[in-house]
Amino acid sequence: MNKEEWQKKGTGHRARLRDKFLERGADTFSDAEVLELLLSFGTPRTDCKEPAREALKKFGSLAAVLEAPGHALEQVRGIGPKNSFAVRFVQAVARRYLKQRLIGRQYLHSSRDVRDYLIHSMRDLPKEVFTVIFLDSSHAVIETVVMAEGTVNVNTVYPREIVKKSLEFNAAALIIAHNHPSGSLNPSPQDLELTKSLALLCAMMHISLLDHFIIGDGALSFADEGYMTAIHDEARSVLAGTATSGG
């Protein structure tokens, strides 16, 4: 098969994938087909089936491919700068869409959207990232901000900076989240210590810390697991003790 015949074959296959999407949606696609179509946005006249399969084999999942840096993607045979740009651009657009969809929506009515956004934006990242979602008095989302990158603990994430940012947004409540690159969803002692420190400071400033999510192979909610109840009880006890000793 010469180059012209190869390109014609690839074009016909992509047309069938486009028709399949228009008729039945992306849920009918395999991960390889999704990635193949994304790669073809960068090189529309090139057959991207094998590069898509190789990328999935190398990175292990579609999510991992989407989060991979450009230089790593380009190490896959058949993927060049144009292909990697297409993948990374689509990922960035999806992240922005999920974030903007949250703004103004009440957390209590859209907790699943919050979880989806956090999983999409933080899963498979190579380093830890600490994100804060700021909410108003009706628990509508004001903004989401990455407050720290790197090892997440009380020595690298400063609760006072989070409270300061809360005051700038006039936020009445917070949701915090960080990822575990290992994929583990188990809270570490440092995770618990950080949450306790922030909950105490927030309580002093009359700001509600609603939840702490850990993102890894899925998502864990401190509130759902019962951690937040114990943490808030401890904060109230400390504040009550302080008030008593001060009186």
HELIX and SHEET records of a PDB file:
HELIX    1   1 LYS A    3  ARG A   24  1                                  22    
HELIX    2   2 ALA A   26  THR A   28  5                                   3    
HELIX    3   3 ASP A   31  GLY A   42  1                                  12    
HELIX    4   4 LYS A   49  PHE A   59  1                                  11    
HELIX    5   5 LEU A   62  GLU A   67  1                                   6    
HELIX    6   6 GLY A   70  LEU A   73  1                                   4    
HELIX    7   7 PRO A   81  LEU A  102  1                                  22    
HELIX    8   8 TYR A  107  HIS A  109  5                                   3    
HELIX    9   9 SER A  111  MET A  122  1                                  12    
HELIX   10  10 PRO A  159  PHE A  169  1                                  11    
HELIX   11  11 PRO A  189  MET A  204  1                                  16    
HELIX   12  12 PHE A  222  GLU A  225  1                                   4    
HELIX   13  13 TYR A  227  GLY A  246  1                                  20    
SHEET    1   A 5 VAL A 141  GLU A 149  0                                        
SHEET    2   A 5 VAL A 129  LEU A 135 -1                                        
SHEET    3   A 5 ALA A 173  ASN A 179 -1                                        
SHEET    4   A 5 SER A 208  ILE A 215  1                                        
SHEET    5   A 5 ALA A 219  SER A 221 -1                                        
END                                                                             
